[in-house]
């Protein structure tokens, strides 16, 4: 664990650093608040010791900036002045403790460890709260099986691969595994499908200052940020082969090296990955490394699409409406039987994410306290008559959504709960051209 020591007196910095290093801590030091801000951006820290009174940016203002950035970092204020007003001000800004100089190494270590343990406990509680807000809902056999598997996986550090369609709840499963594991570190998610290929490596492994053009300061990667917790690699199937071999090496060696770095750093994060793709097929096609596939797929969890568990929709819709009511500040009585039947007959290409988007729009547009079928505007996809294939149901659902948004593909993709790129791919399969391409004049016209 790395501790940041900020004090304008070098003798104090050196003394504190020696005491901490003797106890096995790694230490970074800064002589003023501005230098400390740079260190905060370039290091993964377990705690910070801030001198209260420094020239320029003092300890109290630095503490305010730390909290404004949302950093959950235990901070201990240190000062040669034992004034009650200073201690009260520091605690109000979020300091965990306040030490008055001079103090012994034993007292420092006792209070520092207590602050780190308290923050770890808060992280566990917060992870449980977040997971509770997104809890998997359903009484279907498939969902009961997944919940039982989550309980077993939470008790082990095993690598997990979660598969399922976009919007089916893969990240919720990952968050629940993390929350119920009792891990003291954070849950860090990175969507590999949403990152340009050239940025994936630096996002995962971090970089040193000067590693490439624009690298003006050291930046930790997500592996470091997830230390002691869980790193969730979403859409792992989109990872380029050039990065796959580096990820494999990190998983094998449990160590990484930042881009431009010379020092190997330990990796202490559980890896949970997810994909909507068939990775076994990607291995056969040569798009995904077989050895990496087996490293990631120690335990497999398959999340079923919403259309395969329609019996869960009433309970799920009720839970989502409660959440939407709180967020929108509206009292929603419920959903009519006719509207529920419409939802249970809908294909849901965007799964749970699309269900939430449909209900949110209905809450906004509905004039009454009960959601009616007309408020959902499911179109022909939810109408009677059994289509010939699931692909046809999906096509109708997507085209109906696109029509509602008057051809706006970005908004349609958002409602469906899929990326615009995925929507473009599906529309291309239906033979639907991109409006912008169709409307552009031919060369020489």
N, C-alpha and C positions, 0 to 999 in steps of 0.2 A: 504494500500500500504506500502511496506517495502523499506526503504532507507538504503543503506550501507554508513557508515561514516568511512573513513580511514585517520588516522592522528597519528603521533608518539608521540604527546603530549596528555596525558590522560585528562588534564583539558579541552583541546579543544574538544576532543571526547565527554566528558560528557556534556559540554555546548551545543554543537550542537544537541546531542541526546535529551536533555531536551526540547530544543526549538521545535524540530520536533514532539516529543511525545505529547506536549501540543496542537499541531494542529491535532492530531489524526493519525499521521504516526506511523508505527512500525519501529524500528531501530535495525540494526545490526552494530557492530563496529569492527574494526580491527586496530592493532597498527602498522602494516607494510604491504608492498605489498604482501608478501608470504601468510600471514594470510588472506588477502583480496581475493587472488586467490581461497583459499579453500571455503570462504564464497560465492563467485560467483558461484561455482559448486553446492553448497548445498542449495541455496535460490532462490526464485523467486522475483526479485527486480524490483522496479519501477524506481529507479535512484541511482546514486552513487556520493558521494562527496569525492574527492581524494586530499590529500595534495600533493603538487608538489614535495617538497624536503623531502625525508625520507631516513634513512640508508638502505642499501641493495637495494631492488627493489623499485625505486622511483615512484612517481605518473605518470610521463610521460611514463615510460616503462610499467607500469601496464595498462595504457590506450591503448598502442600499442597492448598488449596481448589481451585485451578485444576485440578490433576491429579485430584482426587476428582470434579470435574464432567465429567471425560473430555475436556477441551479439549486438542486437539493444537496447542498454541501454543508456539513457541520462546520461552524465557524466559532472559534474561541477568540475573544478579544483579550489583549494583554496591554497593561498600562502601568506606568510608574505612579499614577495618581489613583488613590482608592476612593474617589468621589462617588457617592451613591447616585447622583444624577447621571453620571457617565454610564454606570452599570445599567440603570433603568433604560436609558436611551438605546444602548446596545441590544438589550433583550427585546425591546419593542421592535427593533429592526430585524430580529430573527437570529441573534447570536445564541448559541447553545450554552455558553459559559463565559465567565469574566474572571481573569486572573490578574492579581496585583503584584508587580515586581517589588522585591525579589521573591521568587518561588523556587522550590527544589524540583529536581528531575522527577522524583517519585510522585509529587503532587501533579505535575504536568501530565505525566503518563496516565495517571489514574483518571484525570478529568478528560483527557483526550480519548482514551479507550471508551469511557462512558458515553461521550458524545457520538462516537462512531457507532456504538451498539444501539443507542437510541435512534439514530437516523436509519440504521438497518431495519429496526423494528417498524419504523414509520413506512419504510419502503414496502415491507411485507403487507402492512395494513392497507396501503394505497393500492397495491397490486390486487389485493382481494376485493377492494371496493370497485375498481375499474372492471374487474372480471365479473363481479356481481351485476353491474349495470348492463353487461353484454351477455349475460348468462344464456347458455343454450336452452331453448324452450322446446318441449315436445314430449309426448307420451308414446310415440310410435316405437315399435321394437328396435328400429335402426338407431334412434336417438338414445334409447336406454342403453344399447350396446356401446355407443360412443362414450356416454357418461361413465360407464363402468371402466372403459379403457383409460379414460382421462385419470381416474382415481389411481389406477395401477401405475400409469406412466409418471404421475406426480411424485411417486416414491422412488424413482430411479433417475440417474443422470443420462440415460440412453438417448442417442440421437433419434429424432422422429421425422418421418416424412408424411405430410398431410396432403391428400389429393382431393380434388373436387372442383366443380364448376365455379366460375367467377361469381362472387356474392353468396356462396353457399355457407360461409361461416368458418373458413379455415383459420383465419387469424383469431377468431373467438376461441376456437379449440386450443390454439397455441397459448393464448393468454391464460386460459383456465389451467392448463398444465403448469404454467409458470407460477400462477397465483397459489395453487394448491401444493406446490413443491416446497414452499417455505424458503425459497432462495432469497438471500439478503440483497443481491444485486438487482439492477433494473431489467425490465423487458424492453429490448431495443429492436425495432422492426425496420427493415429496409426492403423496399420494393424494387427488385432487380429489373422488372419489366418497365419501370418508369424512369430508369436512369440511362443516359446516353452511354454507349459501350465504352467510350474513353474515360468515363468517370467511375465505373464500377470498382476498379481496383483501388483507387484512392479512397473511395467511400468505405470499403471494407477494411483496408489495411492501414489507412492514414498515410501521412507523408511528413517529411522534414522540410524545414525552410530551404528554399532553393532547389527542391527536387525537380521542379519543372517551372516553366514560365508562369508567373502568377502565384506561385507558392511563397507568399511573403512571410508566412509564419508556420510553425509546426501545427499539425492538425491530427488528433487521434482518430483512428478509424472506428467503425462500429464494433469490431471485435473487442477493442479496448474498452469502449463505452459500456459494453454489456458484461464487463468483468464481474464475476460472482453471481451473474444472473443468466438471462436467456437471450440469444441472438436469433431473431426470426427472419429467415431468408425467404421472402415471398417471391413467387414466380421464379423459382430456381431454374426452371427449364429454359429461361431466357438468357442464362449466363453464357457468355462467349467461351469457346473451348480454351482460348488463351488464358482466361481467368480460372477455368475449371481446374487446371493442373496446379495452380497456386493455392486454390482453396483446398485441394486434396492434400497438399504438403502441410498446410496448417493443421488440418484435422489429424494427420498422422503424427506430426511432431509436437503438437500442442504449443507451438511457438510461431511468431510471425516477425517480419521485419518491415517497418514503414518504408514507403517509397523514398529513395534517397538516403535511407538510414544504414547504419553499420552495426547496430545492436539488435540482437534477437530478444523479443519480449515474450513473456509467458502468456498463454491463452487460457483463460479460466471462465469460459462461457459455454453454457449448454447450447447446442445447435438444434433448432427446429426449422425445417424447411417446408415449403408448400408449393404446389403447382396445379394448374388446371390441365396440363398436358399429360400424355401417356409417356412417362419417362422410359419405360421399358422399350417402347416403340422407338423413342428418340435414340436409345442406345443401339438398337438394331440398325437404325438409319445412319449411324455414325455422327449424330449431332450432340450426343452426350456421352461422356466417358463412363465406361462400365465400372471401373474401379471406384469412381466417385459416387456412382449410383448406389453401390453396395455399402459405401461408407455412410451415406445419408439415410438409406432405407433399412436401418436396424429394426425399427418398429414402424409399421404402416398404419395410418388411420385414414379411411375413406369416408368423406362426408357426402351423404346422399343429396341430390338436388331436391328442391322444395316440391317439385311436381310428383316425386316418388313417395312423399309423406303428407298427402293432403289432410290427413287426420290431425296434423299438428298446426294447421293454419288458424283455426279459431283461437287456440291458446296463444299462439305467437302474435296474431293480430291484436288480441287484447293487451298483451304486454307492450307491444309497440305503441298502441294508442295511449296507454298510460304515460309512457315516456314522452310522446309527442305533445300530449296535453300539458305536461309540466313545462316543456321547452317553449311551446307556442303561447302559453298562458291562456289556454281555452279549456273549457269543461266539455269533455266528449263522453256522451252517455254510453256509446257502444256502437255496434255495427249490426245492421239488419240481417235476418236470415237469408234474404235474397242476395245481398251483397256478399255474404260468406259463401254461398253456393257459387257465385261468380268467381270469387277468388280461388275456390277449390277446383274449379274447372279451367283455370288459367294456366298457361304453360310456364310462365316465369323464367324467361331466359336469363334474367339477372338475379334469380333466386331471392334470398331474404332481403338483400339490399334493395332489389326492385320493389318488393312488397312494402318496405318502409317508405320508399319514395312515393309509391302510389297512395299510401295512407296519408302521408304528409300533404300531398296535393289535395286529397279529398277533404282533409281537416280544414285547409285554408279556404277551399271553394264551397264547402257545405254551409248552408244557412242554418241548419238545425243541429241539435246535439247528437243525433244519430247518423252514422255514415250509411247512405243508401247506395244501391247498385249504380244509379245514375251518376253519383259523385265520383265513382271509380273510373268510369268511362273506359271499360276494358275492351270495347270494340268487338269485332267479329271473333277474335281469338277465344273469348269466354262464352260465346254463343253456343247454342245447341248444335248437335251434329258432330260426329266423330271424324276428324280429319284422317286421311290415309296414313300419314306418318308423323312421327315426332318432329321431323325436320320441317314439315309443312306447318305444324302448330307454331314452331319457333319463328318461321318466316312471317306468318300472319301477325304474331305478337309484335315482332320488330317493326313491320311495316305500319301497323296500327299506331305504335308509339311515335314513329317518324312522322306520320300524318298529323298527330296531335300537336307536334312541335313544328309543323309547317316546313318540314324538311331540314330543320336545324339538327345536324348530326351530333354536335357537341352536347346539346341539351338532351337529345334522345339517349345518347350513350350514358349520360349522368343518371337519367331516370331508370334505365335498364340495369345500372350498376356494373357496366362493363367499360373498358377503355374505348376511346374513339377509334383507336387502331383496330381493336377487335371488331367493332361495329363495321368499319370500312371493309374488313376482311369478309365478314358475313354477307354484306351487301354485294360485294364483288361476286361471291358465290351465287347470289340470286340474279346476277346479271344487271344490277342497278349501277349506273355510272355515277361518278362524282359530279355534282351539279357544276362545280367550278370548271372542271375539265371540259364538260359538255358545252359550256357557254363561252369558253375562250375561243377567239377567232383563229382560223387555220393560218399557218404561215403564208405570207404573201397576200392574204386577203385584204 
